[in-house]
């Protein structure tokens, strides 16, 4: 499939590729360069990929403590 780059460097991704990658307006795509040329990959990750990224707190935190921490961080911001 062919596409033409505009003078602003913009390219329209052909519809069959958008459909295959399930791209919608506003989705982000990553351009990857390798020895064979370039590839595009949608930047999508399931929510489950986030599991385990943060350590569990030593003890449970109440909603009131969360609200207080958020308010404190807001006050400390320049």
C-alpha positions as CSV (number, residue, x, y, z in Angstrom):
1,X,0.0,0.0,0.0
2,X,1.2,3.5,-0.8
3,X,0.7,6.7,1.1
4,X,1.9,10.2,0.4
5,X,3.7,12.5,2.9
6,X,2.4,16.1,3.1
7,X,4.8,19.1,3.2
8,X,4.2,19.0,7.0
9,X,5.5,15.4,7.3
10,X,2.0,14.0,7.8
11,X,0.9,10.6,6.4
12,X,-2.6,9.1,6.3
13,X,-2.4,5.4,7.5
14,X,-4.3,3.4,4.9
15,X,-7.7,2.1,6.0
16,X,-6.8,-1.6,5.8
17,X,-3.9,-1.0,8.1
18,X,-6.0,1.1,10.5
19,X,-8.6,-1.7,10.5
20,X,-6.0,-4.5,11.1
21,X,-4.3,-2.5,13.9
22,X,-7.7,-1.4,15.3
23,X,-6.6,2.2,15.3
24,X,-9.0,4.9,16.1
25,X,-8.7,8.7,16.0
26,X,-6.4,9.8,18.9
27,X,-4.6,6.5,19.2
28,X,-0.8,6.7,19.4
29,X,1.5,4.7,17.2
30,X,5.2,4.0,17.6
31,X,7.6,4.0,14.7
32,X,10.4,1.4,15.1
33,X,13.5,1.3,12.9
34,X,15.4,-1.9,12.4
35,X,17.8,-3.4,9.8
36,X,14.9,-4.2,7.5
37,X,13.4,-0.7,7.5
38,X,10.6,0.7,9.6
39,X,7.5,-0.7,11.4
40,X,4.5,0.9,13.1
41,X,3.0,-0.5,16.2
42,X,0.0,0.7,18.1
43,X,0.8,1.9,21.6
44,X,-1.8,0.0,23.5
45,X,-1.5,-2.1,26.6
46,X,-4.1,-3.9,28.6
47,X,-4.7,-2.6,32.1
48,X,-3.4,-5.9,33.5
49,X,0.0,-5.0,32.2
50,X,0.1,-2.4,35.0
51,X,-0.2,-5.0,37.7
52,X,2.8,-5.2,40.0
53,X,4.4,-1.9,38.8
54,X,4.0,-0.3,42.2
55,X,4.9,-1.9,45.5
56,X,2.1,-2.6,48.0
57,X,2.0,-0.2,51.0
58,X,3.2,-1.6,54.3
59,X,-0.2,-1.0,55.7
60,X,-3.6,-0.2,54.2
61,X,-4.3,3.5,53.5
62,X,-7.7,4.9,54.3
63,X,-9.6,7.2,51.9
64,X,-9.1,10.1,54.4
65,X,-5.4,9.5,54.4
66,X,-5.4,9.5,50.5
67,X,-7.4,12.8,50.4
68,X,-5.0,14.4,52.9
69,X,-1.9,13.3,50.9
70,X,-3.5,14.7,47.7
71,X,-4.4,18.0,49.4
72,X,-0.9,18.3,50.9
73,X,0.7,17.6,47.5
74,X,-1.5,20.3,46.0
75,X,-0.4,22.8,48.6
76,X,3.3,22.0,48.2
77,X,3.2,22.6,44.4
78,X,4.7,25.9,43.1
